[in-house]
Amino acid sequence: MNPLSPEEMERFQKLSNEFEPDVQGPLVSTKQSSHAIAVEYANADPTLATKTGTLAVTHPMTRIMKGDGNCGWRAVAFGYFEMLFALRDPSRVQRELARIKSLNTLMDQVGQEEHLYEIFVDATEDIFAQISAAIQNGTPDESFLVDAFNEEYSSNSVITHFRLLTSAWMKLNPHRYQAFLPLPLDQYCATQVETVRTEIDEVGLQALVDCVIEGAGLGVEILYLDRSEGEAVTPHQLSPNRPNIATIRLLYRPGHYDLLYRAEPTVNMAPVVNYQYAMTSNYSPWEQGALSFDVNPHLMSIPNLMADPSYGMAPSPIMSPVSPTPAQQSTSPFRVSSPQDMFHSPVPSHAPVPSTIPISSPPPPMTSLPSRSSDGPQIRLNPLVMKPNLSRSLPITTPFKK
Amino acid sequence: MDYTMEDTQNSAPDSLEATKLNAGAQRNDTQSVTKRLQAELMQLMLSPSPGISAFPDADGNLLSWTATITGPTETPYEGLILKLSFAFSNNYPYAPPTVLFKTPIYHPNVDFSGRICLDILRDKWSAVYNVQSVLLSLQSLLGEPNNASPLNAQAAELWDTNQEEFKRHVLARHRDLDDE
């Protein structure tokens, strides 16, 4: 019947079981330019080349997930924690931790045993603790999170936790998912969701978002890179009817998920601007009569150029040289921003005023320019600091939108 | 403007930090595996299932266990004591344990070296499976072999065609193992 002996069969089965595609690189990469994706497809199908070219402009940064069978799960889990960190709201982190731990009841309800799932929950709790500490310490970037997710054991633990929550959620809400499944839901959960290396599919992803992500007020958007018509990747919002404070974006290529980041500059930029301003304002203008950086009429005439709305709130631009924030802010110009970030007080209120600079005598550019009003929006011109902001104020992405 | 970020992430202090973290993480892995196996052992002792038992080997290494299954009633294995070995990796429970029948057994899904063909010990492994659930699955596999993918084709055929002959083979192959 079969030409292979049982031993040979077993040997092949073993080889097959132990086969792992030769995937390189870290489990979660650092944020990198998505231009590399465009280069990868430059000589491929023209549709793909066009779409990836557009993508590199609309979503200039990406984070590559290792294709080890967990990339979709890992991308969403990482995106979730990264977003929580980026929002920098300690009470939100605490609320989320409490919410995620309360979901243990879902696992209890479907008969998962606590002595088995507790190590997964512990791993997730540990990530929350790291995020809380990082926010408290003012850690400038998310590299601690990248490190944590590249530690395979804890990475797997968090993913397993999310898998078990998703599975429990699906079993408790079968009416929402069964119709989309090719096999009985219990069997689907046992063979596709609760396993250690099965890639997430669309139904599983929807359930993961419904159960774990949506409750955090976060949205998930998938951008499909395929040969369908069009010049840009096809976006799909997973919870379109809920208001989101931020969105995790996934690039989907058949069988693989990575993270994507839109062209969003850091919005909490005021300290950076003021820092530059105050640095230069300690010196007399290099050319008397030169137009100040603050009110260049040529730039004023550009419609819609970023007007700094925070100026009126800023106590004084000269306060900022002592603020520790500017250097930190500048290290990650693409930090994902949130509405929470957007209208923070631009200067830490506790920042002491340097005693050497009397507030009553403002720096030269201000005194020489009567046209500057103290309460209206101001245009800041320092090209160093304007660069990231310009991408938001000038419609550079418009040509690529259809 | 990207390279400011690149710089911070690739700078030497960060890499050093990462190395230290990884060294710590390695230790934590072993601790986590140990913690998990201790929890399983505790569970097996507190609420034992009839017909199965398992205990870590006497060498003090929690990563290798010996288990027994008593052949279920109304199966050809009724009353037989079958010994198995469990070997856990440092990545357990994110990789299945290696499970072998140490007692010689005649079964469609077990080869003559004691290797077992069972999906949950391979690609369908889940991190919530455990020694107890694996033993329970094997116990039911004794009475309900999966003849669609046999390791022992003769046994599979006999199971379907001649139960009496099948049982004769089972008893002929069986040999009680002495305690080591």
HADDOCK unambig.tbl for C-alpha pairs under 7 A between the chains (distance, minus, plus):
assign (segid A and resid 6 and name CA) (segid B and resid 151 and name CA) 5.52 0.50 0.50
assign (segid A and resid 6 and name CA) (segid B and resid 152 and name CA) 6.37 0.50 0.50
assign (segid A and resid 17 and name CA) (segid B and resid 122 and name CA) 6.73 0.50 0.50
assign (segid A and resid 115 and name CA) (segid B and resid 39 and name CA) 6.07 0.50 0.50
assign (segid A and resid 116 and name CA) (segid B and resid 128 and name CA) 6.01 0.50 0.50
assign (segid A and resid 117 and name CA) (segid B and resid 128 and name CA) 6.94 0.50 0.50
assign (segid A and resid 143 and name CA) (segid B and resid 9 and name CA) 6.84 0.50 0.50
assign (segid A and resid 147 and name CA) (segid B and resid 18 and name CA) 6.72 0.50 0.50
assign (segid A and resid 151 and name CA) (segid B and resid 22 and name CA) 6.90 0.50 0.50
assign (segid A and resid 151 and name CA) (segid B and resid 25 and name CA) 6.90 0.50 0.50
assign (segid A and resid 153 and name CA) (segid B and resid 29 and name CA) 6.26 0.50 0.50
assign (segid A and resid 153 and name CA) (segid B and resid 91 and name CA) 6.89 0.50 0.50
assign (segid A and resid 156 and name CA) (segid B and resid 94 and name CA) 6.98 0.50 0.50
assign (segid A and resid 191 and name CA) (segid B and resid 124 and name CA) 5.65 0.50 0.50
assign (segid A and resid 194 and name CA) (segid B and resid 126 and name CA) 5.47 0.50 0.50
assign (segid A and resid 195 and name CA) (segid B and resid 124 and name CA) 5.72 0.50 0.50
assign (segid A and resid 195 and name CA) (segid B and resid 125 and name CA) 5.44 0.50 0.50
assign (segid A and resid 195 and name CA) (segid B and resid 126 and name CA) 4.05 0.50 0.50
assign (segid A and resid 195 and name CA) (segid B and resid 127 and name CA) 6.82 0.50 0.50
assign (segid A and resid 196 and name CA) (segid B and resid 94 and name CA) 5.95 0.50 0.50
assign (segid A and resid 196 and name CA) (segid B and resid 125 and name CA) 6.41 0.50 0.50
assign (segid A and resid 196 and name CA) (segid B and resid 126 and name CA) 5.33 0.50 0.50
assign (segid A and resid 196 and name CA) (segid B and resid 127 and name CA) 6.31 0.50 0.50
assign (segid A and resid 331 and name CA) (segid B and resid 4 and name CA) 5.41 0.50 0.50
assign (segid A and resid 331 and name CA) (segid B and resid 5 and name CA) 5.09 0.50 0.50
assign (segid A and resid 332 and name CA) (segid B and resid 5 and name CA) 5.52 0.50 0.50
